Structure formats: C-alpha cells, structure tokens
C-alpha cells in the first residue's frame, strides 16, 4: 500500500549539507497521525468521574436526588451492581464538591458491593477512586488503583493516563512513557492533549538519557564528506591558505627524518587523512618554544577538529588559547572566535556566540567568513532578515563565494514564502538559475534548487536536480537521504526511499541523518525493533547534548510502542494501516479485541 509521510517536515534540511558550522540538526519527529474522529473514550458508555464532571451543571437538585435514592433503597431490593452504582454516584458528587476523602469512602463501598464478574464497572470504580487519590497527591495509591482498574479492563485509556501522571510525579519516567504511549495507541493518536503530554514526557526522557550519554560518549570525527563541506564553507581561512615558498621550506623541516608537528598536520589535511591531525598538532603544541614555530596555528587547527568531533571542552581550551594570545596573528584570533561562536551555538549559548562574532567584526571588519558564518547561525535561529543582510555583506567582500551566493537565494526564498509574494518567488527562482550558471561546479546550487522545487511540489524537476547533485558528489550521503524523503512525499514509494537511505549508509556509515530518517520511516511502517537499532546508531554519532536528546526521544518513543503493543497484544502495523486509511476508532477497537 502507499504510505503517507506528510508528517515529515524538513524546514532546515539544507543546513546538514552546507552549514559552515558542525551544528546538530534533526528532523524532530513524534510519530502519529491526527485524525478528525472523536476520542475513543467519548464513544464508550463508561460514566466515570471525569465524564460525569462535564455534566455537573445539568444535574438535578442534589437533595432531591438523595431522597429518590433513599426511597429506592427502602422500597425495592437493589441488585449488588445497582447498589454499587449508587455508591459510585455518591462518590462522584463528593468528588465534584472537593470532598475527596468522603468520595474515597463511597468508592470503597462501590468496589465492595460490585460483583467480581462486572469487570468494566469495577475498572471505573477503581479509576474514580484513583482520581480522588490523585487530588490528595497520594501517588502510590493512584498507581495501585489504576493498576487494579487495568487488571479489570486492560484497554482503559483513562487509567493508563492517570497512572502515567502518577509515575511522572514519582519520577518514574520510563513507566510514565509506557503508560502515556498506551493511552495514545488506545485513543488511536486522536487526542491532542494526550499527544502533547507524551511529547513532553519524551523530551524529558530524552534529556535525562542524553545527560548520561554525553558522559559516556566517545569523540568521533564525522565523515570526510562532512569535513570537506565544512572546510569549503570558509573562503579565507588562514589554515587552508596556500603557503609561500619560505613557509613550505619551514614546514618541510623534519625531525627524526619525518614530518613533524604542524607540518605533519598540514600534510595530513591536504591528503584528507583527518584522523592524523589532532595528534600531529599535539606534537607541535607540546614541543619546546625553540622548536615550535606554528603553535598558534596548531592550536587553531586542533581546536577546529576537536569541534568537529564534538569534544567541546578540548575545543574551547584550544580556541581560548589562541583568542587570549595577544601575540597571535589577528587572522588566527579572528578564526578562533568564529569557531568558538559555533561552539557556543551548539551548546545553546546564543548570546555568547553572537558576542564572539561581534569581536571578530572589531578585529577584521572585512572578513567574508565572519558574515557568511554568522548568516548561517541566523538561519538556524530563524532570523531570516538578519541572515540575508549578512549574506549580502559576505558576497560583497567575496563575490565568488558560491556557497554564500546560493544560501542567500535560499534565505530570500524563505522570506518570499513567508510574505506570500508570488512575484518575488518567481524572481528568486531566476536567481537560483543564475547561481547554477555562475557556479556550475557548486553542488549546493543543485541541492538547494532541488529542495525549493520539492517545496513547490515540482517533484519531477526536483528529482533531476538531485540526480545532477548526486553525480557531482556521489560521496554526499545527505543528498541520497533527501531524495529518498522526496520520493515518499511525491510517490509514496517506500521501497525506493528505503533503498536510497540504505545507499546513503553504504556511502557514508557516519551519516547520522540517514540512520535517523530511516529509523523514522521504519517507525511509521511499524518495524519498531529495526527503528530502535537505527536510532541507537545515530545516537553514537551525535555530537551535542541537544542532538542526543532528540535522538534518544525518538528511540524511547519506539521502545515504548514495542513495550505497549507486546503487553496488549496489539499489532502496530494494523494500527498504522487503519490510521492511514482513516478508519473509525470503533472499528479499530473491534479489530484488536
């Protein structure tokens, strides 16, 4: 069958390809379908305390009701169930009036009187008593009564939801997540309040797991393609500049008949042997002052690669050493500030990051990379007008900066969308074409053009641009991922999309985006075990706590669905298929009994 993947939103996807700072980017999925049918629970006949509270304003006079009930007790012999129901109603009245202790007494009587074979009624009585305990903040009692309620009716969403809140109150977040997930599934993901609560719980579990995960994280450099893209985003970085003849001679001085220190690091950089750079720079930094000619350069280069590997403490130390060295070349200090700014942004320290850019502007007001890199930060912060101004400054200083040129087009495109100005959008499309003509060797021109065409649902043309971009940069795994996503949105071609995402992993086994996106697709296909496996691979590649938090949340959502569906004996693929087809919730309930 064709799957609908309209929940996939990629408003910042392009930055994974062209961003000049190694920032954490995610798709941000919580996987569910919002249908327009009424709540499953509202279709039941369960008149528990919550539903009766909604009708409180329409009740008859309470004293009249009591007299009628007393007359019933005196004049006719009530069945045990009817007597239990009367006690339950009295408990509900006390609950509405804030008399929670008295309500509990009546619910006790209702439970005692109710015959054990009336499971559905017992489930309501226990759940109502749990509601009273909840108001008294007796969380263990809430959990006990909700558990008893669920033993009577294992598919009672209100009992799961109330127990989830009790688990949250006692900081048992894994159990809380399982219960709110059960609620979402039983409600067919149609109750927005439950979904919002589940999203909040997921974020909290993600944060808690990420805090632990960051402590155990092993620093790892990203793929060569990622590093190459990052390096290409700078047009005046002194570490990448061609050296003079004298500098080449100095760098080629050997120690023990081998390249040493910064010379070895620079050679490794030119040869794309990026894993050799940090130890080679360390040689330079730890050598004596008489032997070390390029200590500041080595600190900047090592700090850059610590930043790329997510070793933020080490990166900060190296960059600070350059910034605070008044004798260091102004260019080196400026680029140390630019890279420390990106570090601050990754650590969600926005003000410090922007302050570093301001310092660069004082040191080197004509530095094109300052404006280009700051523009990309503004894009991440959704400050599009500021980003556009920065791109214009970068291009004015360095008109041949292809990345800045095409990213400026994209910023204009997004502003055009926000304004709804169709004439402006047409002009921007012409600007994209001009960018391709002006910079035919820039892969980002083709990839961003593909994204814009895809946004406009011109999928056939978008696919042609993706194809060109992939031919130009076959090692760029992100292009394959985004083309796969487009296939889902365009044709619902799940097999083609998965094939492209798997190709991305084959091309670059460090492509976090590929694992995350494929995991998301597998969740929607109800292949939950596979999804967990993919999310865990993405987690190992995460660099920042924010990025790791997002990935843990995705993984935890999948694990919770596995736990719930196995416990309830529900086939998640049936739920997914029914939700896709928009089948009413009553049919769903009957199908899963």
N, C-alpha and C positions, 0 to 999 in steps of 0.2 A: 504494500500500500504506500501511497505518497504521504510522507510526514510533513507537518507544518512546523517550520522553525522560525516563525515570526518573532519569537521571544528573544532571538539573538540580536543584540544591539552592539554596534562596533563604532561608537562615536569617536574613539581615539585610536582606532586600529593602526592608522598610518604611522603613528609615532613609534610603534615597535620596529618599523623598518628604517625610519630616517631620523629618529630622535638623536640629537647630538650628545645627550647625557644618558647613561645607562639607568633609566628610571624604571620603576616597577609599573607594569601595565597589565591590566586584567580585563576580562570580559564582563565580570560581575554578574554571574547568573545565579538566580534562585529558581529552580525548575518546576514550574507548574503552569497550568492553563486556567485562565479566569473565564469561566462560563457564566451565562446570564441566568441560569436556573436558580430557583430559591434554595436556601440552605436545606440540606438533607434533614437536619434535625427539625426544621419547621414543618416537615411533611409527616412527622410521626405524631402519634396521639399521646406521647408522654407529657403529662401535665405536671412537670416538676416545679420546684420553687422559682426557678428563673423565668419560665414561661408564664407562670401564674402572676408573677410580679408585673408583667406587662399589662395585665388586665385589672390591676388593683383599682384603678379609677372607676371601673364599671361594676364593682361589687355591690351587692345589696347591703343594707344596714347590717353590721356585724352582730348586733344583739338579736335581731330578727333571725339571722341565720343560726345563732346558737340555740334559740328557743325551738326552732324547727328540728335541729339535730337532737336536742334533748327529748323532744316528742317522739322522734323516730326511735330513739333508744328505749323509751318507755313503752311504746305501743306496738312495736314489731321486733321480732327477733332478727337481728342482723347477722349476715354471713361474716365469717372472720375477715374476708377480704374487704367487705364494705366497712366494717368497723375499723380496720387498719387505714382505709382511705380517709375516714372521718378524722382519725388522729393526724394523718398526714396533712389534711386541710387546716386543722387547728395549728399544726406546726408552721405551715406556710403563713398563716395570719400573724403568728408571733414573730416570724422572721421579718415580715413586712413592717412591723412596728418596732423593729430593732431589739426585740426581746429574744436574743439568741440562745440564752441558757434555757428559757422556757420552751423554745422551739425544739431544742435537742431532746427534752423530756417527751414531747409529743411524738417526735420521730422514733424515739426508743420504743414507745408503745406501738407505733405503726409496724415497726420491724418485728416486734414480739408477736403481734397478732397475725401478721401476714403468713399464710401457708407457704411452705418452702417451695412448692411446685410453681408458684406465681413469680417466676424469676424476673420478668420485666418490671413488675411493680416493686419488688424488693430492690432492684437496681436503682429505681427512682428514689426510694426511701433512703437508701444509703447515701446516694448522691446529694439529696437535700440536707441530710444531717452533716455531710461534709461541707456544704455551703455555710452552715451555721458555725462549724468549727473554723472555717476559713475567716469568718468575720471576727472570731475571737483569737485569730492568729495561732491556733493550736495545730501547727503544720503536720506533726506526726499523726494526729487524729484524722486530719484531712486525707493524708496518704492512705491510712488504714481503711477508711470508709470508701474512698474511691476504688481501692483495690477490691474490696468486697463487692462494690457495685459492678465492677468489671468481671468479677467471677460469675455474677448472675447474668450479665449481658456484656460479652466481650467486645461488642461493637457499639458501645455507647460513647459518642464523641465528647459529650459534656463531662463525663467522668475522667476521660483522658486529659481534657483541657484543664480541669480543676486540679488534677494531680500534678500536671506539668507546672502550674503556678506554685504548688506546694514544694515541688522539687527545686524550683528556682529559689524560693525563699530560704531553703536549707542548703543552697549552693551545690546541689547535685545536678550539674548541668547536662551531663550525658543522659541521665534518666529523663530530665526535663525535655531534652531534644527528642528523645524517642517518643514521648507522650504527645508532644505538640505535633510531631510528624504523623502519628497515628490519627490525631484529630483532623489534620489536613487531608489525609487519604480517605478517611471515612466521610468527610464532607466534600469529597471529590474536588478539593482545591478551589472551592467556590466561595468560601467565607474570607473576605479581605481582612477582617480583624485577626483571624487565626493566622493567616499568612503573614501579616505584619509582625505578629508576635513571634512566629517561627523565624522570620528573618532576623529579628533582634537577638534571639537565642543563638542562632547560627553565628552571628557576628561575635557574640561573647565567647562561644566555644572556640571560634577561630582565633580570637585574641589570646585566650589562655593557652591554646596549643602552640601558637606562634612564639609566645614568650619562652616556652620550653624548647621549641625547635631551634630558635636562634642561638641558644646556649650550646646546643649540640651540633650546630651547622658546621660543615667542613667547607672552607672557602674554595671556590672553583671558578676558574676563568670561563667566560662564555665561549661560544664557538668562534672560529676565525672570521666567519662572515659578519657576526655581530661586532667584533672588534674592528674589522676593516671599515664597516659602515660608520662606526663611532669615530674612528680616526679621520675618515673622509669628510666628516661634518665640520672639521676645522680647516681653514684655508691659510692661516698664518701662524700655526703652532710652531714655536722655535725647535721643538723636539723632532719635527718632521721636515724641517728646512734642509735644503742641500747645503753641504758643508764646503767651506773654502779649502783650497789646496793645503794651506797650513794646518787647518783643523783636521783634515784627513790624515796628514802625516802624524799629528799628535795622537790621534785616536788609534792609529795602527801601531803605536809603540807596544811592544809585547812584554810580558812578564812570564818567565819560565817558558819561553818560546810559544806563547799562546796569547790570543786576545784576552784582555783583562778589563774588568770593571765596566765603565760606561762604554768603552769601545766594543766590548763583547755584547752589551745590551743593545747598542745601536745596530750592530750587525745582525743580531737575532731579530730585531724589529723589522729590519729591511727584508729578512728572509722569512718573516711571518712565523718564527719559532717563538711564539709569545710566552710559552711556559718557562723559557730561559731568562726572561727579562728581569724578574724580581731578584733572583739570586745573583745575577750579574751586577745589577745596581747596588746590591748589598755589599759586594766586593769593593766597589768604588767608595761607598759611603763609609765603610769600616777601615779603609786604608788610611795611612798617615797623611797629614796635611801636605807634606812634601810630595807624596805620590799622587794625591787626589787633585786633579785639575778640574774635574767636572762634577764636584759634589752636589752642587745645587741642581744641575741637570739630572743627575742620578736620583736625587730625592723627588723631583717633579715626576720623572718617568715612573719610579717605583710607586709613588702615591697614586698616579693615574691607573696603574694596573692593580693596585690594591682596591681602588674604587670600582674597577670593572669586575673584580672577583667578589665584591661585597664585603671586603674586610675594612669596614668603615673606621674603626678605631685606628688601625695602622695607616689608612689613607689620610686621616685627619692629622696624625702626627707628622707625616712626611710633608704634607702641604703646608701645615703651620710653620714647619722649619724653614721652608722657602719664603713664605709670606713675611715672617718675622726677621728675616736676614736682610738688614739694610744694605749690605754689600752685594747682594744678589742682583743680577741684571733685572731691569724693570720688566722686560718681556716675560721672564721666568716667573716673577712675582705676580704679574697680571694673569698668566695662565693657571698658576696655582690657585688664585682667587676664583677664576671661572670654574675650575673643577671642584673647589670646595663649595661653591654655590650649589652645584648639582648635588653634592653630598647632603647639604642641608635640606634641599627639597625632598630627597629620598627619605630623609629622617623626619619629614613633615615639619621642618623648621623654616617655614616660608620667609619670615621676616629676616632671619639671618642670611638666607640665600640671596634675597634681593639686596641686602646691605652689602654683601660681597660684590655683587655686580656694580653697585654704586662706587665701591672703592676702585674697581677696575677702570671705570669711566674717568676717575680723577687721575689715575696713573697713565692710562693710554686711551684718550678720548677718540682716537682714530682706529681703534682695534675692531675689525669687522666681525671677529668671532664673538666679541662681547655682545653685540647686538643680535647676532644670529642665535647664540645660545640662550640669551635672555628671552628672545621671541618664543623659542620652543617651550620655555618654562611658562610663559604667559598662555600659550596654547593649552598646556596641561591644567592651568588654573582657570581655563575658560574666560580669560580676559583677552578677547579677540581684537578689540580695537588697539589695545596696547601692543599686542603681538604684531599687528600689521605695521604699526609705526616703527617697531624695532627691525622688522624685515626690510622696510624701505631704507633705513639707515645702513643696514648691512650691505644691501645691494649697491647703494650709492658709493660706498667705500670700495667694495669688491664686486664690480658688475659681472664678473664671470663665475660667481658663486652659484652653481646650478641648483644646489640643494636649497639655498635661501630663496632663490627665484621661484621655484615651483612650490615651496612651502608657503610663500607669500600668496601665490594663486589660491592655495587651499584655504588659507585664512580668509581671503576675500570671498571665496565660495561659501564658507560657513556663515559669514556675515550677510551675504546675499540671501541665504536660506532664511535666516532669522528675520530679515526685513521683508521677505516675500516679494522682492523686486525682480520680476522676470527679465526685464531689460538688462539689469545688472548681471544676472546669472548668464545670459547669453554672451555678454561681453567677457565675462570671466572664462567661459568655455573657450572663447577665442584666445584668451591669454594662455590657457593650458596648451593649446595647439602651438602657439608661438614658442612656448617653453620647449616643446619637443623639437621644433625646428631649430631653435637656438642651441639646444644641448642634446643632440641625438644620442649621445653616449651615456646619459644620466638615467639610470634605471628608475630612480624615484619619479621622474617625469611620467613614465609609463604607468607605474604602480598607482600614483595618486590620481592620474587620469582615469584609470580603471575603477578606482573607488568612487569617484564622482559620478561616472556613468552608471555604476551599480546603484548608487543612491537614487539616481533618476530612473531606475528600472530599465535602463537601456542595456540589458544584460548581454546581448549579442556583441555589441561594440566593446563593452567592458571586458568580455572574455578574450577578445582579440588583443587588447592591450595587456591583459595578464599574460597571455601567451608570449607576446613580444618581450615582456619584462623577464619572464622565466627563462627564455632563450638567452637573454643578455646576462642573467645572473642565476644560472642553474643551481648554485650552491645556496641561494637565498630561500631557506625553508619557509619563512613567513609568507612569501608570495603564494606558495602552494596551499598554505592554510587558508588564506583569504580567498583564493579562487575556489577552494572547497566550500567555504561558507556561502559564497555567491551561488554555487550550484544548488545548495539547499534552498536558498531564497528564490532562486529562479525556477528550477525544475523540480524541487523536492527530490533530487536524485541522491538518495542516501548512499548508494554504493559508490558512485563517482566521488562524492565528497569524502567518504572514509578512505578511499583509495588515494586521493590527493593528500590527505592528512598523514596517512601512513608513509607516503613518499617523502613528506616533509621530515618525518622522523628518521627515515633511511638516509636522507641527505645530511641532516644535522641532528644527531642524537642529544644535543643540548638545547634544542628548540623548545623552550618551556611553553610557548604559545601553542605548539602542535599538541602536546600532551593535554594541556588544559582544554583546548577546544574539542579534541577528540573525546576526552572524558565527558564533556558536556553533552555531546551528541549521544554517547552511549547511555547516559542517564535518561535522555528522552526516549531512547529505544528500549529502556528497562533492562539494559545489560549492566546491572549495578556493580557486580564484582569486578568487571573489566574497568568500569569507570573509576572505582576506588584505586585500582592498580595504576591507572594513568595519572590520577591526581597526585598520588604519592611520588611518582617520578617527577612531576612538575615541582612538587614541594622541595625536593632535593636540589633543584636548580634555582630556587628562589633566592634573592639576594637581600631584600629588605624585609623588615618585620611586617610592614603593611602588605606587601606582596604575599608573604607567607600566610598571613591572617586570612586573606581572601581565598587562597588555595585550600587551607585547612577547612574553611567553612564549606567549600564545595565538597570536599571529601567527607566531612561529617554529615552533610545532608544525604549523601549516597549511603553511608553506613547506617544512618538512622532508618532510611527506607528499607534497607536489607533486613534490619532487626525487626521492624514492624510487620513487613509483609510475610516474613517467615513465621512470626509469632501468631499472626492472624490467619495464616494460610491463604493469603491473597496473592494472585498472580498479577504482578505490577504491569506486565505487558498488556493485560486485559484492561487495566485502569487507563493506561496510556492510550490504547486504541479507542476506548469509549470516550475519553476526553477529547481526542482528536475528532471523533465523529459527532461530538456534541450530544451524545445520548443522555437522556434524562437520568437524574440520580436514582429514581426508584428502580429503573432497570438495572442500574449498577448494583444496587443493594440486593436485588433478587439474584443477579448473576453470581455474586460472590458468596451466597449462603451455602 
